[in-house]
Amino acid sequence: MAEYAPPLDEIRFVLEHVAGIDELSGLEGFEHADVDSTMAVLEEFGRFVVDKVLPTNRVGDEEGSHVGGDPADPTVVTAAGFKEAYARYVESGWGTVPFDPAYGGGGFPWTVGVAMHELLNSGNVAFAMAPLLTQGALDMLFAHGSEEDKHRYLPKMVSGEWTGTMNLTEPDAGSDVGAVRTRAVPAADGSYRITGTKIFITFGEHDLAENIVHLVLARTPGAPPGTKGLSCFIVPKWLVEEDGSLGARNGVKVVSVEHKMGIRASPTCVLDYDEAVGYLVGAENAGMRLMFTMMNSARLSVGVEGLGLCEAAWQRARRYARERQQGRSPGATGPPSAIVEHADVRRMLLTMKASTEALRALHYFDARQIDLGRHHPDEAERAAATELAGLLTPLSKGWGTDLANEITSLAIQVFGGMGFIEETGVAQLYRDARITAIYEGTNGIQGMDLVGRKLPMRGGGVVADLTARMRATADELRAAGERVAPIGVQLADGLDVLQQATDWILAKGAGDPVQALAAATPYLRLFSQVVGAWLLGVEALACTGPTARSLPPGFADAKVATARYFADHILPTVHGLLPTITAGKADLFAVEI
Ligand SMILES: Cc1cc2nc3c(=O)[nH]c(=O)nc-3n(C[C@H](O)[C@H](O)[C@H](O)COP(=O)(O)OP(=O)(O)OC[C@H]3O[C@@H](n4cnc5c(N)ncnc54)[C@H](O)[C@@H]3O)c2cc1C
C-alpha cells in the first residue's frame, strides 16, 4: 500500500456537501468548475503529488537547503529532486488553477486551490511552501496591484516561472509587525529605495525559478509609528523591463538560511536589502490595511498545511496499526492481534480520523466563504460571506495547526517506539507540523484576533448568525432518525456551552480586554470543536438522505460513525474548557513569573 493516497472520495464528498461546489460553479466565471471537472483536476494533481512530490519529502528533510553558488551573488541550493519536481509543477500549470484566466489562470474557485494545497501539503509541506507564498503574493497583487504591476508580474507568477515572498518579519518585528524598521526612500523616477534586514523569509532565495518577486513591508520617511506607517513594496530580485524581460540585478541578497527542527527543505532566509529598487503597492501607509485584506486566504493556507499533515499522519498510522501485531485483545486466542484491535489504539486512530475530517470540512467551508465574498453577484451576500470567513479563519489557522501538532504526535504514539525512529517518517511529520502554530500569526495571536476583532463584529451579530445556523442543524439531526439524532443532542449541548462562553467574553471583555485575552486560547478551541461537530453533523445528515445511495460502499456508515465519535468523545471536552474561560485573568497575574 502506498505511503499516501489522495483521499479523493472524501474530498469530493466535502466539496459537494460542505463547500457547495455546485453553487460555486454557478457563479460567473466558474461555470466550468463543476464537481466532475474539479475532481478530474484533483485526480490528476493527486497523481502528480504522489509520483513527483512525495519522493522529495524524505530527502528534503535529510538534505535541507543551503547557501551556495557564486560567493559574489549567492543563491540557495535546494534539496535533490526539488528543481525537477518544481519544473514539472510549472510545466503542468498546476499553480495557475485558482487564478484569473486573464493572466493565464485556470479560473477555478479558491476552494479548489485549497483542496489542491491539501494534497500538496500531504506530499511535502516544505515543497508546498514555494507555491503557497507565491499564491499569497499573487493574491495581494490581484487585489491591490496597479494595471501596470499586474501586466508586468502576474503572468509569470501565475505560471510559477517566478515565485513570490512575503517580507514582514525583522529581528525586532515579529508578532508586532508595527515595529518594522526597513526604510523606503522615494526616488526621482517614482520608485523607492528599500534598505533593511528581513528575517525568516520563506523561499526568500532559491534555485527553482528565474526570478523572485518580494512583497516587502517598509516605512517611508516621516511615516506615522506602528502599523499605520507601513507601506507595501514590490521588490523583484531581477528588475523587470517593460517588455517583461529580466533587467539588472536588484539590491537584495540572501545572507543565510536557518537550520530548523522541521520543514528543513524550505529555505528560511535572512535577506539584506541595500538600496533595492521597490515599487509601491496601493498608497503610502496603507501596507497593513492591504495585508489585512489578504489575511483570511493566507491564514487559511497555513491551516491547510495542518490539514495536509493530519491526513498524511492518519494514513500512515492506520496502515501501521493494521500491520503491527502485538498482544491479544481481550478474549482473542491464536496469533497476536494487530494493534488496530486494541481499544486504546482505536481511540487514537478515531481521534485522528474524526479530527482530520472535521478540519477538512472547516477549511473547505471557510474557503467557500472566501469565494462567495469575492464573486457572489449580491453585495449583501458578499459582505456576509466575508464576515463569516473572518470569523472562521482564526479557527482554521489556530485549531488546524494545533491539531496538526496533536495528530502527528498521536501518529508517533500509534507507531510506539518505531515512531520515535526517523526511518518510519512520522517523526518528520511531527517536526514539520511544529512551525505551523507559530508563523502567519502565532496561535496566541489567532485567539486574540478571534476575541478582540471577530467576536465584536456587528456587535456579536456574526457569531450569533453562525450559532443560529448550527442550532438549526442540531434540530435537523435530532429529527432525522436514531442514527444521527445523538449527534444533534451533543451538538445542542455544545452550542449551549459556546453560548455561555461567548456571552461571558462579550460581557467581561467590554469592560476589561485582558479578561477576553486571558480566555482567548481555550475559547478558540471550544468554538472550533463546536464548529467541527456541526460540520460533521452536516455531513452525517447528507449520508442519511438519498445522496447516500450514490456514495462509495461503506462511505456513509463510516461517515456517520465518525461524526458520532467526534460528538461523543471530542465535543464534550468543551465542558472542561468553559470554566477555564470564565476563571478570567486573576490566576494568570497572581503569580510572579
Ligand atoms: C520557518 C519560518 C518561516 C517563516 N516565514 C516567514 C515569511 O515568509 N515571512 C515573514 O514575514 N515572516 C516569516 N516567519 C516569521 C513568523 O511569522 C514569526 O516567527 C511569527 O510571526 C512570530 O514572531 P516571533 O518569532 O518574533 O515571535 P514573538 O512575536 O516574539 O512571539 C513570542 C511569543 O509571544 C507571544 N506574543 C507576542 N506578542 C504577543 C501579544 N501582543 N500578546 C500575546 N502574546 C504575544 C507569541 O504568541 C509567542 O508565543 C517565519 C518564521 C519561521 C520560523
The ligand as a MOL file (V3000), in Angstrom:
LIG
                    3D

  0  0  0     0  0            999 V3000
M  V30 BEGIN CTAB
M  V30 COUNTS 53 58 0 0 0
M  V30 BEGIN ATOM
M  V30 1 C 10.1840 28.6930 9.4180 0
M  V30 2 C 9.6560 30.0810 9.4640 0
M  V30 3 C 9.1580 30.6660 8.3090 0
M  V30 4 C 8.6900 31.9790 8.3390 0
M  V30 5 N 8.2760 32.5790 7.1660 0
M  V30 6 C 8.0400 33.9190 7.1710 0
M  V30 7 C 7.8370 34.6220 5.9530 0
M  V30 8 O 7.8490 34.0460 4.8650 0
M  V30 9 N 7.6470 35.9670 6.0130 0
M  V30 10 C 7.6330 36.6470 7.1900 0
M  V30 11 O 7.4660 37.8690 7.1660 0
M  V30 12 N 7.8030 36.0040 8.3650 0
M  V30 13 C 8.0120 34.6560 8.3830 0
M  V30 14 N 8.2270 33.9970 9.5640 0
M  V30 15 C 8.1510 34.7360 10.8110 0
M  V30 16 C 6.9450 34.3680 11.6440 0
M  V30 17 O 5.7910 34.8750 11.0570 0
M  V30 18 C 7.2000 34.8640 13.0810 0
M  V30 19 O 8.1610 33.9970 13.6470 0
M  V30 20 C 5.9260 34.8950 13.9090 0
M  V30 21 O 5.0850 35.9050 13.4530 0
M  V30 22 C 6.1880 35.1250 15.3990 0
M  V30 23 O 7.0540 36.2050 15.6110 0
M  V30 24 P 8.3460 35.9900 16.5510 0
M  V30 25 O 9.0660 34.7800 16.0760 0
M  V30 26 O 9.1070 37.2520 16.5980 0
M  V30 27 O 7.7600 35.6510 17.9590 0
M  V30 28 P 7.2940 36.7350 19.0690 0
M  V30 29 O 6.4660 37.7640 18.4280 0
M  V30 30 O 8.4840 37.1600 19.8290 0
M  V30 31 O 6.3550 35.8450 19.9810 0
M  V30 32 C 6.8460 35.0150 21.0470 0
M  V30 33 C 5.6590 34.5490 21.8860 0
M  V30 34 O 4.9930 35.6830 22.4670 0
M  V30 35 C 3.6270 35.7140 22.0910 0
M  V30 36 N 3.2200 37.1020 21.8850 0
M  V30 37 C 3.8570 38.0550 21.1700 0
M  V30 38 N 3.1660 39.2020 21.2050 0
M  V30 39 C 2.0710 38.9780 21.9510 0
M  V30 40 C 0.9490 39.7800 22.3580 0
M  V30 41 N 0.8250 41.0450 21.9670 0
M  V30 42 N 0.0080 39.2070 23.1290 0
M  V30 43 C 0.1020 37.9160 23.4960 0
M  V30 44 N 1.1200 37.1190 23.1440 0
M  V30 45 C 2.0880 37.6490 22.3730 0
M  V30 46 C 3.5230 34.8840 20.8200 0
M  V30 47 O 2.2260 34.3410 20.6390 0
M  V30 48 C 4.5760 33.8120 21.0700 0
M  V30 49 O 4.0390 32.7850 21.8330 0
M  V30 50 C 8.6730 32.6780 9.5580 0
M  V30 51 C 9.1440 32.0690 10.7210 0
M  V30 52 C 9.6710 30.8080 10.6820 0
M  V30 53 C 10.2560 30.2120 11.9400 0
M  V30 END ATOM
M  V30 BEGIN BOND
M  V30 1 1 1 2
M  V30 2 1 2 3
M  V30 3 2 2 52
M  V30 4 2 3 4
M  V30 5 1 4 5
M  V30 6 1 4 50
M  V30 7 2 5 6
M  V30 8 1 6 7
M  V30 9 1 6 13
M  V30 10 2 7 8
M  V30 11 1 7 9
M  V30 12 1 9 10
M  V30 13 2 10 11
M  V30 14 1 10 12
M  V30 15 2 12 13
M  V30 16 1 13 14
M  V30 17 1 14 15
M  V30 18 1 14 50
M  V30 19 1 15 16
M  V30 20 1 16 17
M  V30 21 1 16 18
M  V30 22 1 18 19
M  V30 23 1 18 20
M  V30 24 1 20 21
M  V30 25 1 20 22
M  V30 26 1 22 23
M  V30 27 1 23 24
M  V30 28 2 24 25
M  V30 29 1 24 26
M  V30 30 1 24 27
M  V30 31 1 27 28
M  V30 32 2 28 29
M  V30 33 1 28 30
M  V30 34 1 28 31
M  V30 35 1 31 32
M  V30 36 1 32 33
M  V30 37 1 33 34
M  V30 38 1 33 48
M  V30 39 1 34 35
M  V30 40 1 35 36
M  V30 41 1 35 46
M  V30 42 1 36 37
M  V30 43 1 36 45
M  V30 44 2 37 38
M  V30 45 1 38 39
M  V30 46 1 39 40
M  V30 47 2 39 45
M  V30 48 1 40 41
M  V30 49 2 40 42
M  V30 50 1 42 43
M  V30 51 2 43 44
M  V30 52 1 44 45
M  V30 53 1 46 47
M  V30 54 1 46 48
M  V30 55 1 48 49
M  V30 56 2 50 51
M  V30 57 1 51 52
M  V30 58 1 52 53
M  V30 END BOND
M  V30 END CTAB
M  END
